[in-house]
């Protein structure tokens, strides 16, 4: 597959499959990868579409399909590992030596993601935790299952009372892990930085009340001490946009913080799973160049609208 010059990709949002498009990027051309990939939970695999994700889960007050993340399948992690190993190998190729790769994950599948990234050839440098308090509990009670059992009404009622409060083993999830990986650097850290402009963290990028960068991040106030050390600005309604229907929009301040930590002004930031465009918007705001790849045309349109200008696609519309 012929590779396109990097200049053709800069400040572009390209509609297509990342595994088909990444091989077209030149090797050693990207300074930073920041992305939030599909997690291979129910409806969030690599065949995800807006129609599947936006499907309503309630009809006549009855649940007819489990929301994303509630359906447990032990093979999800294995499928994610195999797919993300391919993705990570391409990202290793396009990143400059010493370049960083930040990848959001779900707690349940983080180990598979981290192994895929490491097995592709990256060094795992750390794990960042994005903490938040607002989230929907996913544990399910068993009353409706008991109701379907071929038992007498008396026995059913007895079971319901006995198992009242017992639910599926899914606690309320209040954090997302972020894989912090680095392409192997050449020579020393200093030599790599002088040669390629990446490989070190800019520790003057502060967090909370002018605190040294930490691997814990908050975007909503929790407690005075935690806020002091780990808080970044909370996203506004205007930031997301009333037109934005993406189900998992990342806070702009969080992405801006990660970009500033690992890539200087003028650097090229790649997001191969752009979603509604937060990474591209953050890079644009910080005077970095961006490359966004997104498989769903609806979200490509949203991302372009958030950037307030239309970026024509290199490879045609989806």
The 8 nearest C-alpha neighbors of each residue, nearest first, counted from 0:
[[1, 2, 23, 22, 19, 3, 20, 24],
 [2, 0, 23, 3, 22, 24, 25, 4],
 [1, 3, 23, 24, 25, 0, 4, 22],
 [2, 4, 23, 24, 5, 1, 25, 7],
 [5, 3, 6, 7, 25, 2, 24, 8],
 [4, 6, 8, 7, 3, 25, 24, 9],
 [7, 5, 8, 9, 4, 3, 10, 11],
 [6, 8, 5, 4, 9, 3, 313, 11],
 [9, 7, 5, 6, 11, 290, 10, 4],
 [8, 10, 11, 6, 290, 7, 289, 288],
 [11, 9, 289, 290, 288, 8, 12, 310],
 [10, 12, 9, 290, 8, 310, 13, 291],
 [13, 11, 291, 292, 290, 310, 14, 312],
 [12, 14, 292, 312, 11, 291, 15, 293],
 [13, 15, 293, 294, 292, 317, 296, 316],
 [14, 16, 294, 293, 13, 17, 292, 317],
 [15, 17, 294, 19, 18, 20, 293, 14],
 [18, 16, 20, 19, 21, 271, 292, 15],
 [17, 19, 16, 20, 21, 86, 22, 85],
 [18, 20, 16, 17, 21, 22, 15, 23],
 [19, 21, 17, 23, 22, 18, 16, 15],
 [20, 22, 23, 24, 17, 18, 19, 89],
 [23, 21, 24, 20, 19, 89, 2, 0],
 [24, 22, 2, 21, 20, 3, 1, 25],
 [23, 25, 21, 22, 2, 3, 26, 5],
 [26, 24, 28, 2, 93, 5, 23, 4],
 [25, 27, 93, 92, 28, 24, 94, 95],
 [28, 26, 95, 93, 94, 29, 92, 25],
 [27, 29, 26, 93, 95, 94, 25, 30],
 [28, 30, 94, 267, 95, 93, 31, 27],
 [31, 29, 267, 98, 266, 95, 94, 268],
 [32, 30, 268, 99, 98, 29, 100, 269],
 [33, 31, 100, 269, 268, 270, 101, 99],
 [34, 32, 101, 270, 102, 100, 269, 31],
 [33, 35, 270, 102, 272, 36, 32, 103],
 [34, 36, 103, 102, 272, 37, 104, 33],
 [37, 35, 272, 34, 38, 103, 102, 104],
 [38, 36, 43, 44, 39, 45, 35, 47],
 [37, 39, 40, 43, 36, 44, 104, 105],
 [40, 38, 44, 43, 75, 37, 79, 41],
 [39, 41, 43, 68, 38, 42, 44, 67],
 [40, 42, 67, 43, 68, 70, 39, 44],
 [43, 41, 67, 44, 52, 47, 40, 51],
 [44, 42, 39, 40, 37, 47, 41, 38],
 [43, 45, 39, 47, 46, 37, 42, 38],
 [44, 46, 47, 37, 43, 39, 82, 38],
 [47, 45, 44, 48, 43, 42, 37, 39],
 [48, 46, 44, 43, 45, 42, 51, 49],
 [47, 49, 51, 50, 52, 46, 295, 42],
 [48, 50, 52, 51, 53, 47, 295, 297],
 [51, 49, 53, 48, 52, 54, 47, 55],
 [50, 52, 48, 49, 54, 53, 42, 47],
 [53, 51, 49, 50, 54, 42, 48, 47],
 [52, 54, 50, 51, 49, 55, 246, 48],
 [55, 53, 51, 52, 50, 56, 49, 66],
 [56, 54, 57, 53, 58, 64, 52, 66],
 [55, 57, 64, 62, 63, 54, 66, 65],
 [58, 56, 62, 61, 55, 60, 63, 59],
 [57, 59, 60, 61, 62, 56, 63, 55],
 [58, 60, 61, 57, 62, 63, 56, 55],
 [61, 59, 58, 57, 62, 63, 56, 55],
 [62, 60, 58, 59, 57, 63, 56, 64],
 [63, 61, 57, 64, 56, 58, 60, 65],
 [62, 64, 56, 61, 57, 65, 58, 55],
 [65, 63, 56, 62, 66, 57, 55, 54],
 [64, 66, 69, 70, 67, 56, 63, 62],
 [65, 67, 69, 68, 64, 56, 41, 70],
 [68, 66, 41, 69, 42, 40, 65, 43],
 [67, 69, 40, 41, 70, 66, 71, 137],
 [70, 68, 67, 66, 137, 65, 71, 41],
 [69, 71, 68, 41, 65, 72, 67, 40],
 [70, 72, 69, 73, 68, 40, 41, 75],
 [71, 73, 74, 75, 70, 40, 76, 41],
 [74, 72, 75, 76, 71, 77, 78, 108],
 [73, 75, 77, 72, 76, 78, 79, 71],
 [76, 74, 78, 73, 77, 72, 39, 79],
 [75, 77, 79, 74, 78, 108, 111, 80],
 [78, 76, 80, 74, 79, 75, 81, 111],
 [79, 77, 75, 81, 80, 76, 74, 82],
 [78, 80, 76, 82, 77, 81, 83, 39],
 [79, 81, 77, 83, 111, 115, 78, 82],
 [82, 80, 84, 78, 79, 83, 77, 85],
 [81, 83, 79, 84, 85, 80, 78, 86],
 [84, 82, 86, 80, 85, 81, 79, 87],
 [83, 85, 115, 87, 81, 82, 86, 80],
 [86, 84, 83, 88, 82, 87, 89, 81],
 [85, 87, 83, 89, 84, 88, 18, 90],
 [88, 86, 90, 84, 89, 85, 116, 119],
 [89, 87, 119, 91, 85, 90, 86, 84],
 [90, 88, 92, 87, 86, 91, 21, 93],
 [89, 91, 87, 93, 92, 88, 94, 86],
 [92, 90, 88, 89, 94, 93, 87, 182],
 [91, 93, 89, 90, 26, 94, 27, 88],
 [92, 94, 26, 27, 90, 28, 91, 29],
 [95, 93, 29, 27, 91, 98, 92, 28],
 [94, 96, 27, 98, 28, 29, 30, 97],
 [97, 95, 184, 98, 182, 183, 185, 94],
 [96, 98, 184, 198, 182, 183, 197, 181],
 [99, 97, 95, 30, 182, 96, 197, 198],
 [100, 98, 181, 31, 180, 182, 32, 101],
 [99, 101, 32, 180, 181, 179, 31, 33],
 [102, 100, 33, 179, 178, 32, 177, 180],
 [101, 103, 178, 34, 177, 35, 33, 100],
 [104, 102, 177, 35, 176, 178, 34, 101],
 [105, 103, 109, 176, 177, 175, 102, 106],
 [104, 106, 107, 108, 175, 109, 176, 38],
 [107, 105, 109, 108, 175, 176, 104, 174],
 [106, 108, 105, 109, 110, 76, 104, 111],
 [109, 107, 111, 105, 110, 106, 76, 112],
 [108, 110, 112, 106, 111, 104, 105, 107],
 [111, 109, 113, 112, 108, 114, 107, 106],
 [112, 110, 114, 80, 109, 108, 113, 76],
 [113, 111, 109, 115, 114, 110, 80, 116],
 [112, 114, 116, 110, 115, 111, 109, 117],
 [115, 113, 117, 111, 116, 112, 118, 110],
 [114, 116, 84, 118, 112, 80, 113, 117],
 [117, 115, 113, 119, 114, 87, 118, 121],
 [116, 118, 121, 114, 119, 120, 115, 122],
 [117, 119, 115, 120, 116, 114, 121, 84],
 [120, 118, 88, 116, 117, 87, 84, 121],
 [119, 121, 118, 117, 122, 116, 91, 182],
 [122, 120, 117, 182, 181, 180, 116, 119],
 [121, 123, 181, 180, 124, 117, 182, 183],
 [124, 122, 180, 125, 179, 121, 117, 181],
 [123, 125, 180, 179, 122, 181, 126, 178],
 [126, 124, 179, 123, 127, 178, 180, 214],
 [125, 127, 178, 179, 177, 176, 128, 214],
 [126, 128, 214, 177, 215, 176, 125, 129],
 [129, 127, 176, 215, 175, 216, 130, 214],
 [128, 130, 216, 175, 174, 217, 215, 176],
 [131, 129, 174, 217, 173, 216, 128, 175],
 [132, 130, 173, 133, 174, 217, 219, 129],
 [133, 131, 173, 134, 130, 221, 219, 174],
 [134, 132, 131, 135, 173, 219, 172, 171],
 [133, 135, 132, 136, 173, 172, 171, 131],
 [134, 136, 137, 171, 133, 172, 173, 138],
 [137, 135, 171, 138, 134, 170, 172, 169],
 [136, 138, 69, 169, 135, 139, 171, 170],
 [139, 137, 169, 167, 166, 136, 170, 168],
 [140, 138, 166, 167, 137, 141, 169, 168],
 [139, 141, 166, 142, 165, 167, 138, 164],
 [140, 142, 144, 143, 145, 166, 139, 165],
 [143, 141, 145, 144, 159, 140, 146, 163],
 [142, 144, 146, 145, 141, 147, 140, 148],
 [145, 143, 141, 146, 147, 142, 148, 140],
 [146, 144, 142, 148, 147, 143, 155, 141],
 [145, 147, 143, 144, 148, 142, 155, 149],
 [148, 146, 144, 145, 149, 143, 150, 142],
 [147, 149, 145, 150, 146, 144, 155, 151],
 [150, 148, 147, 151, 146, 145, 155, 152],
 [151, 149, 148, 154, 155, 152, 153, 146],
 [150, 152, 154, 153, 155, 149, 156, 148],
 [153, 151, 155, 154, 156, 150, 146, 157],
 [152, 154, 156, 151, 155, 157, 150, 158],
 [155, 153, 157, 151, 156, 152, 150, 158],
 [156, 154, 152, 158, 157, 153, 145, 151],
 [157, 155, 159, 153, 158, 154, 152, 160],
 [156, 158, 154, 160, 155, 159, 161, 153],
 [159, 157, 161, 155, 160, 156, 162, 154],
 [160, 158, 156, 162, 161, 157, 163, 142],
 [159, 161, 163, 157, 158, 162, 156, 155],
 [160, 162, 158, 159, 163, 157, 156, 164],
 [163, 161, 159, 165, 160, 158, 164, 141],
 [162, 164, 160, 165, 161, 159, 140, 142],
 [165, 163, 162, 166, 140, 161, 160, 141],
 [166, 164, 162, 163, 140, 167, 141, 139],
 [167, 165, 140, 139, 138, 164, 168, 141],
 [166, 168, 138, 139, 169, 140, 165, 141],
 [169, 167, 166, 138, 170, 139, 165, 137],
 [170, 168, 138, 167, 137, 171, 136, 166],
 [171, 169, 172, 138, 168, 136, 137, 167],
 [170, 172, 136, 173, 137, 169, 135, 134],
 [171, 173, 174, 170, 134, 136, 135, 106],
 [174, 172, 131, 132, 130, 171, 134, 175],
 [175, 173, 130, 129, 131, 172, 128, 176],
 [174, 176, 129, 105, 128, 104, 106, 177],
 [177, 175, 128, 104, 127, 103, 106, 129],
 [176, 178, 103, 127, 102, 126, 104, 128],
 [177, 179, 102, 126, 101, 180, 103, 113],
 [180, 178, 101, 125, 126, 124, 123, 100],
 [181, 179, 123, 100, 122, 124, 99, 121],
 [182, 180, 99, 122, 121, 98, 97, 100],
 [181, 183, 97, 121, 98, 96, 184, 91],
 [184, 182, 97, 96, 181, 121, 122, 185],
 [183, 185, 97, 96, 191, 182, 186, 188],
 [186, 184, 191, 187, 96, 183, 97, 190],
 [185, 187, 190, 191, 184, 188, 189, 183],
 [188, 186, 190, 189, 191, 185, 184, 192],
 [189, 187, 191, 190, 192, 198, 186, 184],
 [188, 190, 192, 187, 191, 193, 186, 199],
 [191, 189, 187, 193, 192, 188, 186, 194],
 [190, 192, 194, 188, 189, 185, 193, 195],
 [193, 191, 196, 197, 189, 195, 194, 190],
 [192, 194, 190, 191, 196, 195, 189, 197],
 [193, 195, 191, 192, 196, 190, 197, 189],
 [196, 194, 192, 197, 191, 193, 95, 96],
 [195, 197, 192, 193, 194, 198, 191, 263],
 [198, 196, 192, 98, 195, 97, 199, 262],
 [197, 199, 97, 98, 192, 188, 191, 184],
 [198, 200, 197, 201, 261, 192, 188, 97],
 [201, 199, 261, 260, 202, 198, 262, 197],
 [200, 202, 260, 203, 204, 261, 199, 259],
 [203, 201, 204, 200, 212, 211, 260, 205],
 [202, 204, 201, 205, 211, 212, 260, 200],
 [205, 203, 202, 201, 260, 259, 212, 206],
 [204, 206, 209, 210, 211, 203, 212, 202],
 [205, 207, 210, 209, 212, 229, 208, 231],
 [208, 206, 230, 228, 227, 229, 209, 210],
 [207, 209, 227, 210, 206, 228, 205, 230],
 [208, 210, 205, 206, 207, 211, 228, 227],
 [209, 211, 206, 205, 208, 207, 228, 212],
 [210, 212, 205, 213, 202, 206, 209, 203],
 [213, 211, 205, 206, 202, 210, 204, 214],
 [212, 214, 215, 211, 229, 216, 206, 127],
 [213, 215, 127, 128, 216, 126, 212, 125],
 [216, 214, 128, 213, 127, 129, 229, 217],
 [215, 217, 129, 229, 130, 128, 230, 214],
 [218, 216, 230, 130, 229, 219, 129, 231],
 [217, 219, 233, 231, 230, 232, 216, 220],
 [220, 218, 233, 217, 221, 131, 230, 232],
 [219, 221, 226, 222, 218, 230, 217, 223],
 [222, 220, 219, 226, 225, 223, 132, 217],
 [221, 223, 225, 224, 226, 220, 227, 219],
 [222, 224, 226, 225, 227, 221, 220, 228],
 [225, 223, 227, 226, 222, 228, 229, 221],
 [226, 224, 228, 227, 222, 223, 229, 221],
 [227, 225, 230, 223, 224, 229, 228, 222],
 [226, 228, 207, 224, 208, 225, 229, 223],
 [229, 227, 207, 225, 226, 210, 230, 208],
 [228, 230, 207, 216, 226, 217, 225, 206],
 [231, 229, 207, 217, 226, 218, 216, 228],
 [230, 232, 218, 207, 217, 206, 252, 233],
 [233, 231, 218, 252, 234, 230, 219, 253],
 [232, 234, 218, 219, 231, 235, 250, 252],
 [235, 233, 250, 238, 232, 251, 236, 252],
 [234, 236, 238, 237, 233, 239, 250, 240],
 [237, 235, 238, 239, 240, 234, 241, 233],
 [236, 238, 240, 235, 239, 241, 234, 305],
 [237, 239, 235, 236, 240, 234, 251, 305],
 [238, 240, 236, 237, 243, 241, 235, 248],
 [241, 239, 237, 242, 243, 238, 236, 305],
 [242, 240, 243, 239, 237, 236, 244, 238],
 [241, 243, 240, 244, 301, 239, 304, 305],
 [244, 242, 240, 241, 245, 301, 239, 275],
 [245, 243, 246, 242, 241, 298, 301, 275],
 [244, 246, 243, 247, 275, 248, 274, 298],
 [247, 245, 244, 248, 52, 53, 243, 275],
 [248, 246, 245, 249, 274, 275, 244, 35],
 [249, 247, 245, 246, 250, 275, 277, 239],
 [248, 250, 247, 251, 277, 253, 254, 35],
 [251, 249, 253, 234, 252, 248, 254, 233],
 [250, 252, 254, 253, 277, 281, 255, 249],
 [253, 251, 255, 254, 250, 232, 256, 231],
 [252, 254, 256, 250, 251, 255, 257, 231],
 [255, 253, 257, 251, 256, 252, 258, 278],
 [256, 254, 252, 258, 281, 253, 257, 251],
 [255, 257, 253, 259, 254, 258, 252, 260],
 [258, 256, 260, 254, 255, 259, 253, 261],
 [257, 259, 255, 260, 256, 261, 262, 254],
 [260, 258, 256, 257, 261, 262, 255, 263],
 [259, 261, 201, 257, 200, 258, 204, 256],
 [260, 262, 200, 258, 259, 201, 257, 199],
 [261, 263, 259, 258, 266, 260, 31, 197],
 [264, 262, 266, 265, 259, 261, 287, 196],
 [265, 263, 287, 266, 286, 262, 285, 259],
 [264, 266, 287, 288, 286, 263, 267, 262],
 [267, 265, 287, 264, 263, 30, 262, 288],
 [266, 268, 288, 30, 29, 289, 287, 31],
 [269, 267, 289, 31, 32, 288, 30, 290],
 [270, 268, 32, 290, 289, 291, 31, 271],
 [269, 271, 291, 34, 273, 33, 272, 32],
 [270, 272, 292, 17, 291, 273, 269, 293],
 [273, 271, 293, 270, 36, 292, 274, 34],
 [272, 274, 293, 276, 270, 291, 292, 271],
 [275, 273, 276, 298, 272, 293, 245, 302],
 [274, 276, 302, 298, 301, 277, 245, 273],
 [275, 277, 302, 273, 279, 274, 278, 280],
 [276, 278, 280, 279, 251, 281, 275, 249],
 [279, 277, 281, 280, 276, 282, 254, 270],
 [280, 278, 282, 276, 281, 289, 277, 283],
 [279, 281, 277, 283, 278, 282, 306, 284],
 [282, 280, 278, 255, 284, 283, 279, 277],
 [283, 281, 287, 279, 285, 284, 280, 289],
 [282, 284, 280, 286, 285, 281, 287, 279],
 [285, 283, 281, 282, 286, 280, 287, 255],
 [284, 286, 282, 283, 287, 281, 264, 255],
 [287, 285, 283, 284, 264, 265, 282, 288],
 [288, 286, 265, 282, 266, 264, 285, 283],
 [287, 289, 267, 10, 266, 265, 268, 9],
 [290, 288, 268, 10, 279, 267, 269, 9],
 [291, 289, 269, 11, 10, 9, 8, 12],
 [290, 292, 12, 270, 273, 271, 269, 13],
 [291, 293, 271, 13, 273, 272, 12, 14],
 [294, 292, 14, 273, 272, 295, 15, 274],
 [293, 295, 15, 16, 14, 296, 292, 17],
 [296, 294, 297, 298, 293, 299, 48, 14],
 [295, 297, 299, 298, 317, 300, 14, 294],
 [298, 296, 300, 299, 295, 301, 49, 302],
 [297, 299, 301, 300, 275, 296, 295, 274],
 [298, 300, 296, 302, 301, 297, 303, 293],
 [299, 301, 303, 298, 297, 302, 304, 296],
 [302, 300, 298, 304, 303, 299, 275, 305],
 [303, 301, 276, 275, 305, 299, 304, 300],
 [304, 302, 306, 300, 305, 301, 309, 308],
 [303, 305, 307, 301, 306, 302, 300, 308],
 [306, 304, 302, 307, 303, 301, 276, 240],
 [305, 307, 303, 304, 308, 280, 302, 309],
 [308, 306, 304, 305, 303, 309, 302, 310],
 [307, 309, 306, 303, 304, 310, 305, 302],
 [308, 310, 303, 311, 307, 304, 306, 300],
 [309, 311, 11, 308, 312, 12, 303, 10],
 [312, 310, 309, 313, 11, 12, 13, 315],
 [313, 311, 13, 315, 314, 310, 316, 12],
 [314, 312, 315, 311, 13, 7, 8, 11],
 [313, 315, 312, 316, 13, 14, 15, 317],
 [316, 314, 312, 313, 317, 14, 311, 13],
 [315, 317, 14, 312, 314, 296, 15, 13],
 [316, 14, 296, 315, 15, 295, 294, 314]]
